[in-house]
Amino acid sequence: MTAKRENKVQRLTFSGHLDVLRKMLLRIIAVSGVFSALIFINKQTTFDILFAPREWNFVTYRLIENILQACGIDFHFQPYHVKMISTDLSAQFMTHLSTSLYLGLLMSSPYIMFELFKFVLPALYEKEKKSSVLVAVSMYVLFAMGVLMNYFVIFPVSFRFLGTYSVDPSVESTITLASYIKTFSTLTFVLGLIFQLPIVSYILAKMNVLQAEFLSHYRKHACIIILVVSAIITPPDLFTLFLVTIPMYLLYEVCIIIAKRVRR
């Protein structure tokens, strides 16, 4: 009789968790849907922001010019124009729709993280709650840093190089809208993931899987791996490779510091 009661309580508890999970997912879908709808409605503003990095006078280029001029170097980026086209009948509408959904998820990511954290919070010990809050906030901040770095540095430089590269003056470069959005989204996602390396090192160090001594010993090997990864995710030019390699190596050094602190 007692066993039957315990099984019934467990079933109720399990169904209760499923109900909480269902409500959480519905709230996440609703919030993401609202953000996506707002972005979809404000089409002009959205694509003005997305297309800004392709302009020759983008804010990053102006900043570089101002810094060099402050150092006494009279330098200006040469103007350029890359034509964008759409080849399929429904390409522009589908790109608008998919971009709105993607950006809606990106904009609602703080709320999604909050809901997920609130869902797992009751299962954590008091000591684990404090560290998990720090990890969750750090994950979002680092992801945002990766997104911003792609928007202001990696993608503009990549677009400038690939969009203006020509094997012959008679060949005109035209880029499809789908190609532009796909490249932008891929680089944003990849940079966001790369900036999660400190969090991964923290978790692995907590599990005693990763040691600071190991990272320090294989620092040279890590440099080669970082160069290879940077060469894969960036266009084939040394300047972009340099821009990506430096922050990735700095992240590696941050991982070593984190592993040392965790051990202490």
N, C-alpha and C positions, 0 to 999 in steps of 0.2 A: 504493500500500500504506500509506504514511504517512498520507494523507488519510483512509483507511478507519479507521485506528487512532484518529485524532483525533476523527472523528465518533462512534466507539464510546465514547470517553472522555466526550465531551460528552453523549451519550445517558445514560450511566451517571450522570454528575454531575446531569443534569436529573432523572432518576428518583430519585436520592438526595435531592435537594431536595424532591421531591414526597412521599417517604416521611417526611422530617423534618416537613414541613408537616402531613401526615396525622396523625402521632403528636401534634404540638402541638395540633391541633384536637380530637383525642380527649381529651387531658388537660384542655383548657379545658372541653369539654362535661361531662366527669366532675366537675370541681371545681364548675362552675356547677350541675350536677344535685344534688350533695351539699348545697350551700347552699340551693337551692330546696326540696329535701326537708325540710331542717331547719326552714325557714321555714313550709312547709306544715304540718308536724307541730305547731309551736308557733303554732297559729292565734290563740289568745286574746291572747298577747303581741304578735303581729304587728299585729293590728287595734286593740289598745289604743294602740299607738304611732301607727298611721295615723289613728285617729279623735281623738287628743288635740287637734290644732289646732282642732277644731270646738267645743270646750268653751269656755264663757264665762270660766272661771278658768284658761285655759292659762298656761303658765309665762311667756310673753312679756307677757301682760297684768298678771300679778303683779309682774313686774320693773318695768314702767312705773309701776304704782301705788307700789311701794317707792321708786323714784327721785323721783317727785313728792312723796311724803310726806316724804322726806328733805330736800326743798327747801322744806318748810313748806306744801305744797299738799295739802289733804284731797280726794283724788280717788279714785273707785272706778268701775270698769266695771259697767254694769248687767247683771244676769244675763239670759240668753236661752236658749232651747231650740229647736232645729230638728229636726223629725222626719225620719228617713231610712226609706225604703221600698224594697222590691224587687218589681218588677212581673212579671218573667218567672219561670217555674218553675225554670229552671236557672241563673238570674242569680247567685245567691249562690255556688254551687259554681264556676261558670266565673270569677267575679271572684276567688274564693279561689285558683284555679289560676293564672290569668294574673298576679295580684299576686305569687304565690310565685315564678313564673318571672322576672318583672321585677326583684324585689328580689334574687333569686339572682344574676342578672347584675350588679346593682349592687354586691352584697357581694363578688363574685368579681372585680370589675374591676381591683383591684391585681394579682392573679395573672395576669389576661388581659393586662394591660399588660406585665408581666414576661416572659411567654411571647413576646409579639410583639417586644419589645425584644431578647430573646435570639435570636430567629430572624433579625433583620436585623443583629445585631451583627457577625458575621464579614465583612459586606460594607462595613463602615465603616472609615475610617482612624482612627489612634490619636487624632488631634485631634478628629475628629468624634464619637468615642465619649464623650468627656467632656461635650461640649455636648449631645449627645443624651440623656444621663442626666439632665442638668439640665432639659431640655425635658420629658422624660417625667414626672419628679417634679412639675414645675410644673403640667403639664396636669392631673394627678390632684388636686393640692392645690386648684387653682382650681375644678375641677369640684365637689369636695367643698364648697368655700365657697359655690358657687352652690346646691347641694342644701340645705345648712344654712340659707342665707338664705331659700329658699323655705319650708322647713319651719317656721322660727321667726318669719318676718316676713310674707312675701308671701301665702302661702296662708291663714294664720289671719285676717289682715286682710280678704282677699278673701272668705273664707267668712262672716265676721261681717257684712260689708256686704251681700253678695248674699243670704245666707241669711235675714237679718232684714228686708230691704227689703220693704215692702208698699205697694201702692197704696191699700189699704183695710183697716181692722182686721178686717173680716169674712172676708178672704182669708187662709187659713192656708198657710204655706210648708211643703212637703214635698219632700225631695230624694231622688232615686233613688241607690242604692248605686253603680250604674255611672257616673252623672254625677259623683259625688264622686271616685271613683278615677280617672276619665279626666281631670278637671280637675287633680287633684293630680299625676298622672304627667306631664301636658303641661307644667305650670308647672315641675316639677322638671327636665325635660329642657331646656326653653327657658332657664332660669336657668343650668344647667350649661354650655350652649353659649355664652351671653353672657359668662360668666366666662372663656372661652377667648380673648377679644379680645387680651390681652397676648401670648399665644403666637403668634397670627396675625400681630400686628404685628412680633414678633421675627423670624419666618420671612420675612416680606415685606421687612423691613429688611435681613436678611442677603442677600436676592436683589437688593437695590438697587431694589426696586419701590416701597417706601414710604420717604418722607423725613420727618424731624421737622418741617422747615419747612412742608411741605404740611399736616400735621396741625395745626400751630399757626395757620397762615393761615386754615384753614377751621374754626376752633374754634366760631364762632357758628353756622355751618351744621350742624356736628355736634350742637350743643345742640338745634336744632330737630328733627333726625332722631331723636335720643335721646328727645325728648318724644313724638314720633309713635309710635315703637316701643313706648315704655312705655305709652302710651294704648291700643295694640292688645292687648298681652299682659296688661294689668291690668283690673280692674273699673272702671266709670266713676265713680270718686270721686277727689277731689284728694289725699286722704291717701295712698292706695295709690300713686297716680301719683308723689307726692313721694318715697315710700320706694324706688321702683324707679329713678327718674331720678337720684337722688344717687349711688348706687353705680355706675351705668352711666357717669355723667360722670367719676367718679373713675377708673374703668377706662380711659376715654379719655385722661385725663391721664397715667396710668401708661404707656399706649401711646406717648405723646410722649417720656417719659423713656427708655423702652426703645429707641426709634428713635435718640435722641441718643447713648446709650451704644454702640449697635451701630456707629454711624458713627465714633465715636472709636476 
